[in-house]
Amino acid sequence: METTAPAEAPRPGTVHPPGTAELLAVWEAGLAQHGPGRALLLHRTARPGTGTGELLAMPVGERETDLFALRSALFGERMEVRIECRACGAAMEFDLDAGRLPGEPPRPGGPLRVAEDGWVVEFRLPTVADLAAVARAAADGGTAPDPGSGGEGGVRGAPDGSAAAEGSADSAGPAAPARRMLLARCIVSAVRNGEPVPGDRLPDALPERVRRRIAEAAERADPAAEVTLHVTCPECGEATTAELDIASYLWTELDSWARDLLLDVHLLATAYGWSEPEILALSPLRRRYYLELCADG
């Protein structure tokens, strides 16, 4: 009796870029979506053959690693980033290397544990599904989405793909309800001075110090979940912290690429009478050469 070993799951960050027509179809499907839907489409492009449930169950850092790899495969490793100084408003532009940005992907394992001030809290890492659920709830309730929910409507990336500067980390800020919601979803159990704390009292019953310890432990366990930039303004010398939302950044680039490509298709179809599949089958170099001939003629 012959048996076939199950296919090994691709390592995070291992991406084979799709063809031109397939990528154009991804863009077309994404036009009807918003943050969470577009992020899922992009992740499915990076992990073809992986089911939606499996993609949603992945830790956030695993998805971010895949999206950075997809971005490098499609558009190269050089990323142009623009940040506005939080102090003086000056625009700061610089380049980043996409291949070096994400940290180590999370390691699979059981719940994490934090012990502080008589509290013992077990929690799991946030997943893509958690971020999408928090973003939906925030949108329905009119509250600010969590700053860590990139691609799900968070403030990490501006519409043009630039990084957005963070404000104060005050837990009473506009994103506080979403942060509490995310924490509530991820807490497995909590014990205070040996007594279990009912789930309906969490996470509000947790002291701020315990919440910070949970956030720090989650960051150590999944460093790729957030890419934080620390930039000193050349104009005023003040430091600005910003988070790069790779899902929003990549979608903005894909949208620009697709619209430019369709313009090329229109020009070549008008000049030569070729169909869209025939034009897309040409290499980028040959398409550009034919476009130059059209311009010269």
C-alpha positions as a Markdown table, in Angstrom:
| # | Residue | x | y | z |
|---|---|---|---|---|
| 1 | Met | 0.0 | 0.0 | 0.0 |
| 2 | Glu | 1.4 | 3.3 | -1.0 |
| 3 | Thr | 0.9 | 6.5 | 1.1 |
| 4 | Thr | 1.5 | 10.1 | 0.2 |
| 5 | Ala | 3.0 | 12.4 | 2.8 |
| 6 | Pro | 1.0 | 15.6 | 3.3 |
| 7 | Ala | 2.5 | 18.6 | 1.7 |
| 8 | Glu | 4.6 | 20.6 | 4.0 |
| 9 | Ala | 3.2 | 24.1 | 4.7 |
| 10 | Pro | 5.3 | 26.9 | 3.3 |
| 11 | Arg | 7.5 | 28.7 | 5.7 |
| 12 | Pro | 6.4 | 32.3 | 6.6 |
| 13 | Gly | 8.0 | 34.7 | 4.1 |
| 14 | Thr | 8.3 | 32.1 | 1.3 |
| 15 | Val | 6.4 | 33.5 | -1.6 |
| 16 | His | 6.1 | 32.7 | -5.3 |
| 17 | Pro | 4.7 | 35.7 | -7.1 |
| 18 | Pro | 1.6 | 35.2 | -9.3 |
| 19 | Gly | 1.4 | 35.9 | -13.0 |
| 20 | Thr | 0.3 | 39.3 | -14.4 |
| 21 | Ala | -3.3 | 38.2 | -15.2 |
| 22 | Glu | -3.7 | 36.5 | -11.8 |
| 23 | Leu | -2.5 | 39.6 | -10.0 |
| 24 | Leu | -4.8 | 41.8 | -12.0 |
| 25 | Ala | -7.7 | 39.6 | -10.9 |
| 26 | Val | -6.7 | 40.0 | -7.3 |
| 27 | Trp | -6.8 | 43.8 | -7.7 |
| 28 | Glu | -10.2 | 43.6 | -9.4 |
| 29 | Ala | -11.6 | 41.5 | -6.5 |
| 30 | Gly | -10.1 | 43.9 | -4.0 |
| 31 | Leu | -11.9 | 46.9 | -5.4 |
| 32 | Ala | -15.1 | 45.7 | -3.8 |
| 33 | Gln | -13.4 | 45.1 | -0.5 |
| 34 | His | -12.1 | 47.2 | 2.3 |
| 35 | Gly | -9.3 | 46.8 | 4.8 |
| 36 | Pro | -9.8 | 43.3 | 6.2 |
| 37 | Gly | -11.0 | 41.9 | 2.9 |
| 38 | Arg | -8.1 | 43.4 | 1.0 |
| 39 | Ala | -5.6 | 42.1 | 3.5 |
| 40 | Leu | -7.1 | 38.6 | 3.2 |
| 41 | Leu | -6.9 | 38.8 | -0.6 |
| 42 | Leu | -3.3 | 39.8 | -0.4 |
| 43 | His | -2.4 | 37.1 | 2.1 |
| 44 | Arg | -4.2 | 34.5 | 0.0 |
| 45 | Thr | -2.1 | 35.6 | -2.9 |
| 46 | Ala | 1.0 | 35.1 | -0.8 |
| 47 | Arg | -0.2 | 31.7 | 0.4 |
| 48 | Pro | -2.1 | 30.1 | -2.6 |
| 49 | Gly | -3.9 | 26.9 | -1.7 |
| 50 | Thr | -4.2 | 27.8 | 2.0 |
| 51 | Gly | -7.8 | 27.9 | 3.3 |
| 52 | Thr | -9.4 | 31.0 | 4.5 |
| 53 | Gly | -9.9 | 29.6 | 8.0 |
| 54 | Glu | -6.2 | 28.8 | 8.3 |
| 55 | Leu | -5.2 | 32.2 | 7.1 |
| 56 | Leu | -7.5 | 33.9 | 9.7 |
| 57 | Ala | -6.2 | 31.7 | 12.5 |
| 58 | Met | -2.6 | 32.7 | 11.9 |
| 59 | Pro | -0.8 | 35.0 | 14.3 |
| 60 | Val | -0.6 | 38.5 | 13.0 |
| 61 | Gly | 3.2 | 38.4 | 12.7 |
| 62 | Glu | 3.0 | 35.4 | 10.3 |
| 63 | Arg | 0.7 | 37.3 | 8.0 |
| 64 | Glu | 2.9 | 40.4 | 8.1 |
| 65 | Thr | 6.0 | 38.3 | 7.2 |
| 66 | Asp | 4.1 | 36.9 | 4.2 |
| 67 | Leu | 3.0 | 40.3 | 3.0 |
| 68 | Phe | 6.4 | 41.8 | 3.2 |
| 69 | Ala | 7.7 | 38.8 | 1.2 |
| 70 | Leu | 5.0 | 39.3 | -1.3 |
| 71 | Arg | 5.8 | 43.0 | -1.6 |
| 72 | Ser | 9.5 | 42.2 | -2.2 |
| 73 | Ala | 8.6 | 39.6 | -4.9 |
| 74 | Leu | 6.2 | 41.9 | -6.7 |
| 75 | Phe | 7.8 | 45.4 | -6.4 |
| 76 | Gly | 11.3 | 44.8 | -5.0 |
| 77 | Glu | 12.7 | 45.4 | -1.6 |
| 78 | Arg | 13.1 | 49.2 | -1.7 |
| 79 | Met | 10.1 | 50.9 | 0.0 |
| 80 | Glu | 9.5 | 54.7 | -0.1 |
| 81 | Val | 8.0 | 55.9 | 3.2 |
| 82 | Arg | 6.7 | 59.3 | 4.1 |
| 83 | Ile | 6.0 | 60.4 | 7.7 |
| 84 | Glu | 4.8 | 63.7 | 9.0 |
| 85 | Cys | 6.6 | 65.0 | 12.1 |
| 86 | Arg | 4.3 | 64.9 | 15.1 |
| 87 | Ala | 5.9 | 68.1 | 16.5 |
| 88 | Cys | 6.3 | 70.5 | 13.6 |
| 89 | Gly | 4.4 | 68.8 | 10.8 |
| 90 | Ala | 7.4 | 68.6 | 8.4 |
| 91 | Ala | 7.3 | 65.8 | 5.8 |
| 92 | Met | 10.0 | 63.2 | 6.2 |
| 93 | Glu | 10.7 | 60.9 | 3.3 |
| 94 | Phe | 13.1 | 58.0 | 3.3 |
| 95 | Asp | 13.7 | 54.5 | 1.9 |
| 96 | Leu | 13.3 | 51.2 | 3.8 |
| 97 | Asp | 14.4 | 47.6 | 2.9 |
| 98 | Ala | 11.4 | 45.4 | 2.8 |
| 99 | Gly | 13.5 | 42.3 | 3.2 |
| 100 | Arg | 14.9 | 43.4 | 6.5 |
| 101 | Leu | 11.7 | 44.9 | 8.1 |
| 102 | Pro | 9.7 | 42.1 | 9.6 |
| 103 | Gly | 11.1 | 40.4 | 12.8 |
| 104 | Glu | 11.1 | 36.7 | 13.4 |
| 105 | Pro | 7.7 | 35.1 | 12.8 |
| 106 | Pro | 6.0 | 33.7 | 15.9 |
| 107 | Arg | 6.8 | 30.3 | 17.1 |
| 108 | Pro | 3.9 | 27.9 | 17.6 |
| 109 | Gly | 3.2 | 27.0 | 21.2 |
| 110 | Gly | 0.6 | 27.2 | 24.0 |
| 111 | Pro | -0.7 | 30.2 | 25.9 |
| 112 | Leu | 1.7 | 32.8 | 27.2 |
| 113 | Arg | 1.8 | 33.7 | 30.9 |
| 114 | Val | 2.3 | 36.9 | 32.9 |
| 115 | Ala | 2.7 | 37.1 | 36.6 |
| 116 | Glu | 2.6 | 40.6 | 38.2 |
| 117 | Asp | 1.3 | 42.1 | 41.5 |
| 118 | Gly | -0.6 | 38.9 | 42.5 |
| 119 | Trp | -2.1 | 38.4 | 39.1 |
| 120 | Val | -1.4 | 35.4 | 36.9 |
| 121 | Val | -2.8 | 35.8 | 33.4 |
| 122 | Glu | -2.6 | 33.3 | 30.5 |
| 123 | Phe | -3.3 | 34.6 | 27.0 |
| 124 | Arg | -2.7 | 33.8 | 23.4 |
| 125 | Leu | -1.3 | 35.8 | 20.6 |
| 126 | Pro | -3.8 | 37.9 | 18.6 |
| 127 | Thr | -4.7 | 36.3 | 15.2 |
| 128 | Val | -5.8 | 37.9 | 12.0 |
| 129 | Ala | -9.4 | 36.9 | 12.9 |
| 130 | Asp | -9.1 | 38.8 | 16.1 |
| 131 | Leu | -8.0 | 42.0 | 14.4 |
| 132 | Ala | -10.8 | 41.7 | 11.8 |
| 133 | Ala | -13.4 | 41.2 | 14.5 |
| 134 | Val | -12.2 | 44.2 | 16.5 |
| 135 | Ala | -12.2 | 46.4 | 13.4 |
| 136 | Arg | -15.8 | 45.3 | 12.5 |
| 137 | Ala | -17.0 | 46.1 | 16.1 |
| 138 | Ala | -15.2 | 49.4 | 16.1 |
| 139 | Ala | -16.8 | 50.4 | 12.8 |
| 140 | Asp | -20.2 | 49.3 | 13.9 |
| 141 | Gly | -19.9 | 51.2 | 17.2 |
| 142 | Gly | -18.2 | 54.2 | 15.7 |
| 143 | Thr | -15.1 | 53.9 | 17.9 |
| 144 | Ala | -11.5 | 54.2 | 16.8 |
| 145 | Pro | -9.9 | 50.9 | 15.6 |
| 146 | Asp | -6.9 | 49.5 | 17.4 |
| 147 | Pro | -3.6 | 51.0 | 16.2 |
| 148 | Gly | -2.2 | 47.5 | 15.9 |
| 149 | Ser | -4.8 | 46.3 | 13.5 |
| 150 | Gly | -3.1 | 47.1 | 10.3 |
| 151 | Gly | -5.1 | 46.2 | 7.2 |
| 152 | Glu | -8.2 | 46.1 | 9.3 |
| 153 | Gly | -8.8 | 49.8 | 9.4 |
| 154 | Gly | -6.1 | 50.7 | 11.9 |
| 155 | Val | -4.2 | 54.0 | 11.9 |
| 156 | Arg | -0.9 | 52.3 | 11.1 |
| 157 | Gly | -0.9 | 53.2 | 7.5 |
| 158 | Ala | -2.2 | 56.3 | 5.6 |
| 159 | Pro | -4.3 | 55.9 | 2.5 |
| 160 | Asp | -1.3 | 56.6 | 0.3 |
| 161 | Gly | 0.7 | 53.8 | 1.9 |
| 162 | Ser | 2.7 | 56.1 | 4.1 |
| 163 | Ala | 3.3 | 55.4 | 7.7 |
| 164 | Ala | 1.1 | 57.2 | 10.2 |
| 165 | Ala | 2.6 | 58.8 | 13.3 |
| 166 | Glu | 1.4 | 57.6 | 16.6 |
| 167 | Gly | 0.0 | 59.8 | 19.3 |
| 168 | Ser | 0.1 | 59.3 | 23.0 |
| 169 | Ala | 0.1 | 55.8 | 24.3 |
| 170 | Asp | -2.4 | 56.8 | 26.9 |
| 171 | Ser | -4.8 | 53.9 | 27.6 |
| 172 | Ala | -7.7 | 56.4 | 27.8 |
| 173 | Gly | -7.1 | 57.5 | 24.2 |
| 174 | Pro | -9.6 | 57.0 | 21.4 |
| 175 | Ala | -8.3 | 53.5 | 20.6 |
| 176 | Ala | -8.7 | 52.3 | 24.2 |
| 177 | Pro | -12.1 | 50.5 | 23.6 |
| 178 | Ala | -10.6 | 48.5 | 20.7 |
| 179 | Arg | -7.5 | 47.6 | 22.7 |
| 180 | Arg | -9.7 | 46.3 | 25.5 |
| 181 | Met | -11.7 | 44.3 | 23.1 |
| 182 | Leu | -8.7 | 42.7 | 21.6 |
| 183 | Leu | -7.2 | 41.9 | 25.0 |
| 184 | Ala | -10.5 | 40.4 | 26.1 |
| 185 | Arg | -10.5 | 38.1 | 23.1 |
| 186 | Cys | -7.0 | 36.9 | 23.8 |
| 187 | Ile | -7.2 | 36.2 | 27.5 |
| 188 | Val | -7.4 | 32.5 | 28.3 |
| 189 | Ser | -7.6 | 32.8 | 32.1 |
| 190 | Ala | -6.8 | 35.2 | 34.9 |
| 191 | Val | -6.2 | 34.5 | 38.6 |
| 192 | Arg | -5.8 | 37.2 | 41.3 |
| 193 | Asn | -4.2 | 36.1 | 44.6 |
| 194 | Gly | -5.1 | 32.5 | 43.9 |
| 195 | Glu | -8.7 | 33.3 | 43.0 |
| 196 | Pro | -10.1 | 32.9 | 39.4 |
| 197 | Val | -11.4 | 36.1 | 38.0 |
| 198 | Pro | -14.7 | 35.8 | 36.0 |
| 199 | Gly | -14.4 | 36.5 | 32.3 |
| 200 | Asp | -17.0 | 39.2 | 32.4 |
| 201 | Arg | -14.7 | 41.3 | 34.6 |
| 202 | Leu | -11.9 | 41.1 | 32.1 |
| 203 | Pro | -9.9 | 42.9 | 31.0 |
| 204 | Asp | -11.2 | 46.0 | 32.9 |
| 205 | Ala | -10.2 | 44.4 | 36.2 |
| 206 | Leu | -6.6 | 44.1 | 35.1 |
| 207 | Pro | -4.2 | 46.9 | 36.5 |
| 208 | Glu | -2.5 | 49.0 | 33.9 |
| 209 | Arg | 0.9 | 47.5 | 34.9 |
| 210 | Val | -0.4 | 44.0 | 34.1 |
| 211 | Arg | -1.7 | 45.1 | 30.8 |
| 212 | Arg | 1.7 | 46.5 | 29.9 |
| 213 | Arg | 3.4 | 43.3 | 30.8 |
| 214 | Ile | 0.9 | 41.4 | 28.6 |
| 215 | Ala | 1.7 | 43.7 | 25.7 |
| 216 | Glu | 5.4 | 43.4 | 26.2 |
| 217 | Ala | 5.2 | 39.6 | 26.4 |
| 218 | Ala | 3.1 | 39.5 | 23.2 |
| 219 | Glu | 5.6 | 41.7 | 21.4 |
| 220 | Arg | 8.5 | 39.4 | 22.4 |
| 221 | Ala | 6.6 | 36.3 | 21.2 |
| 222 | Asp | 5.5 | 37.9 | 17.9 |
| 223 | Pro | 7.9 | 40.7 | 17.0 |
| 224 | Ala | 6.8 | 40.7 | 13.4 |
| 225 | Ala | 3.3 | 41.7 | 14.3 |
| 226 | Glu | 4.2 | 45.4 | 14.2 |
| 227 | Val | 6.8 | 47.3 | 12.4 |
| 228 | Thr | 7.5 | 50.4 | 14.4 |
| 229 | Leu | 9.6 | 53.2 | 13.0 |
| 230 | His | 11.4 | 55.8 | 15.1 |
| 231 | Val | 12.4 | 58.8 | 13.1 |
| 232 | Thr | 14.1 | 62.0 | 14.2 |
| 233 | Cys | 12.9 | 65.1 | 12.3 |
| 234 | Pro | 15.7 | 66.9 | 10.5 |
| 235 | Glu | 13.9 | 70.2 | 10.9 |
| 236 | Cys | 13.1 | 70.3 | 14.7 |
| 237 | Gly | 15.0 | 67.4 | 16.1 |
| 238 | Glu | 12.0 | 65.8 | 17.7 |
| 239 | Ala | 11.4 | 62.1 | 17.5 |
| 240 | Thr | 8.3 | 60.6 | 15.8 |
| 241 | Thr | 7.1 | 57.1 | 16.2 |
| 242 | Ala | 5.1 | 55.5 | 13.4 |
| 243 | Glu | 3.9 | 52.0 | 12.5 |
| 244 | Leu | 4.0 | 50.7 | 9.0 |
| 245 | Asp | 0.9 | 49.0 | 7.8 |
| 246 | Ile | 2.2 | 46.6 | 5.1 |
| 247 | Ala | -1.3 | 45.5 | 4.0 |
| 248 | Ser | -2.4 | 49.1 | 3.2 |
| 249 | Tyr | 1.0 | 50.0 | 1.7 |
| 250 | Leu | 1.0 | 47.0 | -0.6 |
| 251 | Trp | -2.6 | 47.5 | -1.7 |
| 252 | Thr | -1.8 | 51.1 | -2.6 |
| 253 | Glu | 1.1 | 49.9 | -4.8 |
| 254 | Leu | -1.0 | 47.2 | -6.4 |
| 255 | Asp | -3.8 | 49.6 | -7.2 |
| 256 | Ser | -1.3 | 52.0 | -8.9 |
| 257 | Trp | 0.3 | 49.2 | -10.8 |
| 258 | Ala | -3.0 | 47.8 | -12.0 |
| 259 | Arg | -4.3 | 51.2 | -13.3 |
| 260 | Asp | -1.1 | 51.9 | -15.1 |
| 261 | Leu | -1.2 | 48.4 | -16.7 |
| 262 | Leu | -4.8 | 48.8 | -17.9 |
| 263 | Leu | -3.8 | 52.1 | -19.5 |
| 264 | Asp | -1.0 | 50.3 | -21.3 |
| 265 | Val | -3.5 | 47.6 | -22.4 |
| 266 | His | -5.8 | 50.3 | -23.7 |
| 267 | Leu | -3.1 | 52.1 | -25.7 |
| 268 | Leu | -1.7 | 48.8 | -27.3 |
| 269 | Ala | -5.2 | 47.5 | -28.0 |
| 270 | Thr | -6.1 | 50.7 | -29.8 |
| 271 | Ala | -2.8 | 50.8 | -31.8 |
| 272 | Tyr | -2.5 | 47.1 | -32.7 |
| 273 | Gly | -6.0 | 45.6 | -32.2 |
| 274 | Trp | -4.6 | 43.0 | -29.7 |
| 275 | Ser | -6.8 | 41.5 | -27.0 |
| 276 | Glu | -6.1 | 41.9 | -23.3 |
| 277 | Pro | -4.8 | 38.4 | -22.8 |
| 278 | Glu | -2.4 | 38.8 | -25.8 |
| 279 | Ile | -1.1 | 42.1 | -24.3 |
| 280 | Leu | -0.7 | 40.6 | -20.8 |
| 281 | Ala | 1.2 | 37.7 | -22.2 |
| 282 | Leu | 3.9 | 40.1 | -23.4 |
| 283 | Ser | 6.9 | 40.7 | -21.1 |
| 284 | Pro | 7.0 | 44.1 | -19.4 |
| 285 | Leu | 10.1 | 44.9 | -21.6 |
| 286 | Arg | 8.3 | 44.1 | -24.8 |
| 287 | Arg | 5.2 | 46.0 | -23.7 |
| 288 | Arg | 7.3 | 49.1 | -23.0 |
| 289 | Tyr | 9.0 | 48.8 | -26.4 |
| 290 | Tyr | 5.7 | 48.7 | -28.2 |
| 291 | Leu | 4.5 | 51.7 | -26.2 |
| 292 | Glu | 7.6 | 53.6 | -27.2 |
| 293 | Leu | 6.9 | 52.7 | -30.9 |
| 294 | Cys | 3.3 | 54.0 | -30.5 |
| 295 | Ala | 4.6 | 57.3 | -29.0 |
| 296 | Asp | 7.1 | 57.7 | -31.8 |
| 297 | Gly | 4.5 | 57.0 | -34.5 |
